[in-house]
Amino acid sequence: MYYAIIARDKADSLGVRLEARPAHLDRLRRLQDEGRLLAAGPHPAIDSEDPGPAGFTGSLIIAEFPDLETARAWADEDPYVAAGVFEEVTVKPFRKVFPE
């Protein structure tokens, strides 16, 4: 089943986010290589592909895991969590309808 990992950044965390980004992306690439990643990306703080110093307000990852507990454990081990980027992380089941 798919699970949505919805994270909200702490204020003024852009510098820490950028430092932890390579390790964060490596984990996502592993999910992608395993065929388990549906979508992933950040939420820009402004209406722009590249928000520059405005940074981001959080991230969304939708990936396949065996169960909710495994998805939560995976999210808890994210480099952004370890670095203190996220204020809050929510993990919940996601049912893909479209695209078919």
C-alpha positions in Angstrom: 0.0 0.0 0.0 1.1 3.6 -0.6 1.6 6.0 2.3 1.9 9.8 2.3 4.6 11.3 4.3 3.7 15.0 4.9 6.3 17.1 6.6 6.3 20.7 7.8 9.6 22.5 8.0 10.7 24.5 11.0 11.0 28.2 10.5 14.4 29.3 9.1 15.6 25.8 8.4 16.7 26.3 4.8 20.4 26.1 5.6 20.1 22.9 7.5 17.8 21.5 4.7 20.4 22.2 2.1 23.1 20.5 4.1 21.0 17.3 4.6 19.6 17.3 1.1 22.2 14.9 -0.5 21.5 12.2 2.1 17.8 12.8 1.9 17.8 12.4 -1.9 19.9 9.2 -1.7 17.2 7.5 0.4 14.5 8.6 -2.1 16.6 7.3 -5.0 16.7 3.9 -3.3 12.9 3.9 -3.1 12.7 4.8 -6.7 15.2 2.1 -7.7 13.1 -0.4 -5.9 10.0 0.8 -7.8 8.3 2.0 -4.6 8.3 5.8 -5.0 5.2 7.3 -6.5 6.1 11.0 -6.0 8.3 13.2 -3.8 9.2 16.9 -3.6 9.3 20.0 -1.5 6.6 22.7 -1.0 8.2 26.0 -2.0 7.4 28.9 0.4 6.5 31.1 -2.5 4.9 30.5 -5.9 8.1 29.6 -7.7 10.0 26.5 -8.9 13.1 28.0 -7.3 12.1 29.9 -4.2 15.7 31.0 -3.4 16.1 32.4 0.1 12.4 32.1 0.8 13.0 28.3 1.1 10.4 25.7 1.6 7.6 25.0 4.0 7.8 21.2 3.9 7.9 18.1 1.8 5.6 15.3 0.5 6.7 11.8 -0.2 4.3 9.1 -1.5 5.8 5.7 -1.4 4.9 2.0 -1.0 5.5 0.3 2.3 4.3 -3.0 3.7 2.3 -1.2 6.5 1.9 2.0 8.4 4.4 1.1 11.1 7.1 0.5 8.5 6.3 3.8 6.7 6.5 5.7 10.0 9.8 4.0 10.9 11.2 4.9 7.5 10.0 8.6 7.9 11.6 8.8 11.3 15.0 7.8 9.9 15.0 10.6 7.2 18.1 12.8 7.2 15.9 15.9 7.4 14.4 14.5 10.7 17.9 13.9 12.1 19.1 17.4 11.0 16.1 19.0 12.6 14.5 20.4 9.4 11.0 19.2 10.2 8.7 20.7 12.8 6.1 17.9 12.2 5.8 14.7 10.2 2.5 13.0 9.4 2.3 9.6 7.9 -1.0 8.2 6.6 -2.3 5.7 4.1 -2.8 6.9 0.5 -4.9 5.2 -2.1 -3.8 6.1 -5.7 -6.8 6.5 -8.1 -5.3 8.6 -10.9 -3.5 8.4 -13.1 -4.7 4.9 -13.9 
